[in-house]
Amino acid sequence: MREVTAKLFREEYQVDSEQKADHVLHKIIERHEPLAVLPHDRAEEFTSTLLAINRPKHWLIIDELTPDSGNRRLENHAPFFTIGRYEGVFVGFQSKLIERIDFEGYGALRIAYPELIYYLQRRNFFRVSVAPGDLSTVDIQRRGAKPLYGQCHDISVNGMRLLVPSALDYALTTGEYIPLVRFSLEDVELAVEAEVRYVGSLRDTKTRQPVRQLGIQFLNMAPGFEQRLQSYVQRRDRELLREAKR
């Protein structure tokens, strides 16, 4: 959920009317959708459900958090983030604890009605395979190690999965910061910082240098970079859907 929160709480994803916000919240209750609750530092994640809504009195009621330690984390009344899903869309808001209560015989939390509600289509997190010729060789510049040059397998707005030759100097590790990832997407050169999220095992391709799968997450994306990826991912997703129906 950290990846979702990093993207969700932006002005462009705000729900634009009180009626729509109420509708979304009521649907989450009707469908018993689970909620992820993240204290403001986002170091931990807890689980709850939305139980009741009262806009005129400016509160919501959610079930006590699981595990129980989360309830104590909220007792300082610091703001926290809440994320659920509605019809394939991530829905989120910020709130704070008003009081712990008994609700229909069970422990619950009365929290402040959110001033703003955000929703983000899951499509933004889809990974799509790259069409031949759409994306160039990926140049990965590492700190204190030789650069690597890989071939992209699939891409999303937030990251990429690719095949790279085995590093001959310093092995790739999960969490490694990559100061520069550079590639051309449909003849437009793009550059971004990244973090290694997954390092696969070596594949014997019967070449002089074996390859491995590498998953990276993009960091500190410029608006233009993100918009171009989002446009490509959405268009490519539609292309793949049409191909699958043939």
Backbone torsions as a table, in degrees:
resi	resn	phi	psi	omega
1	MET	NA	-18.9	179.9
2	ARG	-61.6	-37.6	178.4
3	GLU	-63.0	-38.5	179.6
4	VAL	-68.2	-46.7	-178.3
5	THR	-62.6	-34.0	-179.9
6	ALA	-63.0	-25.4	-176.6
7	LYS	-105.8	-32.8	-168.9
8	LEU	-67.8	-44.1	-168.8
9	PHE	-85.1	69.9	178.2
10	ARG	-129.4	153.7	-176.9
11	GLU	-56.0	-37.0	-176.0
12	GLU	-66.3	-16.4	-178.0
13	TYR	-106.8	14.2	179.4
14	GLN	-71.7	139.8	170.8
15	VAL	-69.6	132.2	-167.0
16	ASP	-93.4	5.8	177.8
17	SER	-152.6	151.3	178.3
18	GLU	-64.6	-37.2	-179.0
19	GLN	-63.7	-42.6	179.4
20	LYS	-66.7	-39.5	178.5
21	ALA	-61.5	-45.4	178.2
22	ASP	-62.3	-40.9	179.9
23	HIS	-60.4	-46.0	-179.3
24	VAL	-62.4	-45.1	-178.7
25	LEU	-64.6	-40.7	178.9
26	HIS	-65.6	-36.2	178.3
27	LYS	-66.1	-35.8	177.4
28	ILE	-63.5	-38.9	176.9
29	ILE	-65.7	-48.4	-177.0
30	GLU	-58.2	-36.8	-174.8
31	ARG	-96.4	5.2	176.8
32	HIS	53.2	41.0	-179.7
33	GLU	-70.0	134.6	176.9
34	PRO	-70.0	151.3	176.5
35	LEU	-114.3	140.6	169.2
36	ALA	-98.4	128.9	-179.9
37	VAL	-115.0	123.9	-177.8
38	LEU	-121.9	116.0	172.7
39	PRO	-54.3	162.3	-168.9
40	HIS	-58.3	-30.2	178.8
41	ASP	-78.2	-9.6	176.4
42	ARG	58.8	19.8	-178.4
43	ALA	-75.8	-26.5	-179.9
44	GLU	-131.8	162.2	179.1
45	GLU	-130.9	135.5	-178.9
46	PHE	-124.7	164.6	-175.6
47	THR	-116.6	141.9	177.6
48	SER	-152.7	-174.9	171.7
49	THR	-140.3	151.9	178.1
50	LEU	-85.4	128.3	-173.2
51	LEU	-110.7	-36.5	-175.6
52	ALA	-156.6	154.0	-177.9
53	ILE	-132.1	136.1	173.1
54	ASN	-142.9	89.6	-179.2
55	ARG	-63.1	-46.2	-178.9
56	PRO	-55.2	-34.2	-179.8
57	LYS	-96.2	1.3	172.3
58	HIS	64.5	43.3	174.5
59	TRP	-145.8	159.4	169.0
60	LEU	-122.6	159.5	171.4
61	ILE	-121.4	129.3	175.6
62	ILE	-121.8	156.9	177.8
63	ASP	-66.4	155.5	173.7
64	GLU	-56.0	148.8	-174.3
65	LEU	-77.4	151.9	173.1
66	THR	-120.5	127.2	-4.2
67	PRO	-70.9	167.4	-172.5
68	ASP	-61.0	-26.3	-178.8
69	SER	-59.1	-23.6	178.9
70	GLY	-64.7	-33.0	179.3
71	ASN	-62.8	-39.6	178.6
72	ARG	-68.9	-30.5	179.3
73	ARG	-64.4	-26.2	-176.4
74	LEU	-91.2	-7.6	-172.6
75	GLU	-69.9	-12.5	176.6
76	ASN	-83.4	1.4	176.6
77	HIS	65.0	19.7	174.1
78	ALA	-72.8	150.7	179.4
79	PRO	-62.2	151.2	175.1
80	PHE	-139.6	161.5	179.6
81	PHE	-101.9	143.3	176.9
82	THR	-129.0	132.6	-178.1
83	ILE	-132.1	131.9	174.1
84	GLY	-134.4	-169.2	178.2
85	ARG	-130.9	144.7	178.0
86	TYR	-142.7	113.5	178.7
87	GLU	49.4	50.3	176.9
88	GLY	76.1	13.7	-178.0
89	VAL	-120.2	136.8	172.5
90	PHE	-75.7	129.5	179.0
91	VAL	-119.1	133.5	-178.0
92	GLY	-143.9	155.9	174.6
93	PHE	-156.0	164.8	176.3
94	GLN	-109.9	140.5	-179.6
95	SER	-148.8	-173.6	172.8
96	LYS	-151.2	155.7	-176.9
97	LEU	-70.8	133.2	170.9
98	ILE	-93.5	-52.3	179.6
99	GLU	-166.0	157.2	170.6
100	ARG	-87.5	136.0	-174.5
101	ILE	-138.5	172.3	168.9
102	ASP	-101.3	127.7	-178.9
103	PHE	-129.3	112.8	-179.8
104	GLU	54.3	38.1	174.8
105	GLY	88.8	2.8	-178.7
106	TYR	-130.5	156.7	177.4
107	GLY	-67.1	140.9	-178.7
108	ALA	-151.8	173.6	-180.0
109	LEU	-124.9	127.8	170.9
110	ARG	-91.7	123.0	-176.5
111	ILE	-123.7	161.7	-177.9
112	ALA	-68.4	138.8	175.4
113	TYR	-64.4	130.5	-174.6
114	PRO	-68.4	141.6	175.8
115	GLU	-70.7	-34.2	-178.9
116	LEU	-135.0	144.9	174.2
117	ILE	-123.8	139.3	-175.9
118	TYR	-120.4	148.1	172.6
119	TYR	-140.7	144.8	-172.2
120	LEU	-138.4	121.2	-179.9
121	GLN	-64.0	138.1	178.8
122	ARG	-63.7	-18.8	178.7
123	ARG	-54.1	-31.1	-179.8
124	ASN	-63.8	-14.8	-178.6
125	PHE	-109.4	3.6	177.2
126	PHE	-66.3	144.4	170.0
127	ARG	-103.4	137.4	179.2
128	VAL	-125.4	144.1	174.1
129	SER	-70.0	148.1	-176.0
130	VAL	-90.9	132.5	178.6
131	ALA	-70.8	146.1	178.9
132	PRO	-53.9	130.8	178.0
133	GLY	87.1	-8.3	-178.2
134	ASP	-77.1	-32.6	-172.8
135	LEU	-132.4	130.6	-175.5
136	SER	-76.4	177.7	170.7
137	THR	-55.4	137.6	-176.6
138	VAL	-93.3	124.1	-179.2
139	ASP	-95.9	115.5	-178.5
140	ILE	-111.1	109.6	-180.0
141	GLN	-95.5	120.5	-175.7
142	ARG	-107.5	158.1	175.2
143	ARG	-83.5	125.1	175.2
144	GLY	69.4	17.1	179.6
145	ALA	-147.3	160.7	179.7
146	LYS	-68.8	148.4	178.2
147	PRO	-65.4	156.7	175.9
148	LEU	-119.5	151.4	-179.4
149	TYR	-127.3	118.1	-173.0
150	GLY	-125.8	172.3	177.7
151	GLN	-112.6	125.5	-178.3
152	CYS	-71.6	133.8	174.9
153	HIS	-96.2	-50.8	175.3
154	ASP	-148.4	164.5	-172.2
155	ILE	-146.6	149.6	171.7
156	SER	-131.5	-179.0	177.1
157	VAL	-65.5	-22.8	-172.4
158	ASN	-106.2	-11.9	-177.0
159	GLY	-174.7	-171.5	-172.9
160	MET	-149.8	147.5	171.0
161	ARG	-117.4	131.6	-174.7
162	LEU	-147.0	166.9	174.0
163	LEU	-104.9	130.1	180.0
164	VAL	-130.4	150.8	174.8
165	PRO	-67.3	151.0	179.3
166	SER	-60.8	131.1	178.6
167	ALA	-66.5	131.5	-177.1
168	LEU	-93.0	-13.1	180.0
169	ASP	-105.7	-66.9	-179.0
170	TYR	-121.7	127.1	-176.7
171	ALA	-65.0	145.4	173.4
172	LEU	-69.4	142.8	179.7
173	THR	-135.2	147.9	176.0
174	THR	-61.1	134.1	-178.3
175	GLY	92.7	-7.1	180.0
176	GLU	-63.8	132.1	176.5
177	TYR	-83.3	132.0	178.5
178	ILE	-114.7	112.1	-174.6
179	PRO	-68.2	-22.2	-178.3
180	LEU	-151.5	123.7	168.8
181	VAL	-119.6	124.6	-173.8
182	ARG	-129.6	134.9	178.1
183	PHE	-160.5	164.7	175.1
184	SER	-107.8	129.5	176.9
185	LEU	-114.8	113.3	-176.5
186	GLU	50.8	47.6	174.7
187	ASP	70.7	13.5	174.1
188	VAL	-111.1	121.5	-177.6
189	GLU	-76.3	132.7	-179.4
190	LEU	-127.2	149.7	178.8
191	ALA	-144.1	145.7	-176.1
192	VAL	-161.7	159.2	169.8
193	GLU	-83.5	162.7	-179.1
194	ALA	-155.7	169.6	174.6
195	GLU	-131.9	138.7	177.3
196	VAL	-74.6	124.5	179.7
197	ARG	-108.8	-20.2	-177.6
198	TYR	-153.9	134.6	175.7
199	VAL	-125.1	113.9	-177.6
200	GLY	-82.9	172.0	178.1
201	SER	-76.8	160.8	-178.7
202	LEU	-66.5	142.3	175.2
203	ARG	-112.0	128.5	179.1
204	ASP	-84.4	103.7	-178.5
205	THR	-99.6	12.6	-179.4
206	LYS	59.4	30.7	173.9
207	THR	-113.1	174.1	-178.2
208	ARG	-65.6	-27.6	-178.0
209	GLN	-129.6	110.2	179.8
210	PRO	-60.9	160.5	179.5
211	VAL	-118.6	162.5	175.5
212	ARG	-139.2	157.8	176.3
213	GLN	-82.2	141.1	-178.3
214	LEU	-133.6	130.2	174.6
215	GLY	-110.7	129.1	-179.7
216	ILE	-126.5	149.2	174.8
217	GLN	-111.3	130.9	179.6
218	PHE	-73.1	143.6	179.6
219	LEU	-123.8	149.5	172.2
220	ASN	49.4	50.2	-177.4
221	MET	-71.1	134.0	172.4
222	ALA	-71.6	150.6	-179.3
223	PRO	-54.6	-41.2	-179.5
224	GLY	-65.0	-39.2	177.5
225	PHE	-61.7	-49.2	-177.2
226	GLU	-64.2	-42.1	-178.9
227	GLN	-64.8	-39.1	-179.7
228	ARG	-67.6	-40.6	177.4
229	LEU	-65.7	-42.6	-179.3
230	GLN	-61.2	-43.4	178.8
231	SER	-61.6	-43.3	-179.0
232	TYR	-67.2	-45.5	-177.5
233	VAL	-61.5	-43.5	-179.0
234	GLN	-66.8	-42.7	179.5
235	ARG	-67.0	-42.4	-179.8
236	ARG	-66.6	-35.7	177.2
237	ASP	-61.6	-42.1	178.1
238	ARG	-64.7	-39.5	178.2
239	GLU	-61.0	-45.0	-178.9
240	LEU	-65.6	-36.2	176.8
241	LEU	-64.7	-42.4	179.5
242	ARG	-64.5	-41.5	179.5
243	GLU	-63.4	-36.9	-178.0
244	ALA	-69.1	-24.7	-178.5
245	LYS	-85.2	-10.2	-177.7
246	ARG	-72.6	NA	NA
